[in-house]
Each structure stands twice: as C-alpha cells, then as structure tokens.
Amino acid sequence: MAATFHSVICKILVIAMVCAALLFSSAQYMCMGKCADIPDCDNYCKTKGVYPKGGVCLPLHHYCCCYI
C-alpha cells in the first residue's frame, strides 16, 4: 500500500512540474531584478540589446521585467 501511495505522490509531482514548466515557458516578460536596484527599467532593458521593446516595473513584487 505504501508503494501505491508513493506512486500517486510521484505522479502528482511530475504533473505539477510539467504544468509549471508550460506556464513559465509562455511568459511575456523576463524579470531582471528589483525596481529599487534598476530605477530606469525601460532603458535598462533596451540597452541590454536583447529586449528592444523595453521593460516595465511590475507592481505585484516590484520587479523590473523586460518584454520578450
């Protein structure tokens, strides 16, 4: 019975990890750091050269995130 319980827990963990990977791979932002450390987020993202659309400070956790 313990092996069956362990098997069910492992399957749930694998499904949760796959769901998390799919959600994070379809993100529209790449977060670089806290807005307090990067005060001009838009220009910071543009000068990196990889994110020409710029960036924005997201209000939830106050992170500077560049548009992908």
LOLUM-195757 format. One line per 2 residues: their letters; for each residue x negated, y negated, z of C-alpha. Coordinates in steps of 0.2 Angstrom, whole numbers. Last residue first. Layout:
A) X/Y/Z | ...;
end
This chain:
IY) -51/-197/-124 | -46/-212/-114;
CC) -58/-216/-100 | -53/-214/-81;
CY) -59/-226/-67 | -52/-219/-51;
HH) -41/-227/-39 | -33/-211/-32;
LP) -15/-215/-38 | -18/-231/-47;
LC) -28/-226/-62 | -41/-238/-66;
VG) -41/-239/-85 | -53/-235/-100;
GK) -59/-239/-117 | -53/-233/-133;
PY) -71/-231/-139 | -75/-217/-127;
VG) -91/-208/-131 | -101/-224/-133;
KT) -104/-226/-114 | -102/-244/-118;
KC) -83/-242/-121 | -80/-233/-105;
YN) -89/-246/-94 | -80/-260/-104;
DC) -63/-253/-99 | -68/-249/-81;
DP) -75/-266/-76 | -77/-263/-57;
ID) -85/-246/-58 | -90/-242/-40;
AC) -74/-248/-32 | -65/-241/-47;
KG) -70/-223/-41 | -79/-212/-53;
MC) -79/-206/-71 | -62/-199/-75;
MY) -59/-191/-92 | -42/-195/-98;
QA) -29/-188/-109 | -28/-171/-101;
SS) -24/-155/-111 | -39/-145/-104;
FL) -33/-149/-87 | -16/-141/-89;
LA) -22/-126/-98 | -36/-122/-85;
AC) -24/-124/-70 | -12/-112/-78;
VM) -25/-99/-81 | -31/-101/-63;
AI) -14/-99/-56 | -11/-83/-67;
VL) -28/-76/-61 | -23/-80/-43;
IK) -6/-72/-44 | -14/-56/-52;
CI) -26/-55/-38 | -13/-56/-25;
VS) -2/-43/-33 | -17/-31/-34;
HF) -22/-34/-16 | -4/-30/-11;
TA) -5/-14/-22 | -21/-9/-14;
AM) -14/-12/4 | 0/0/0;
end
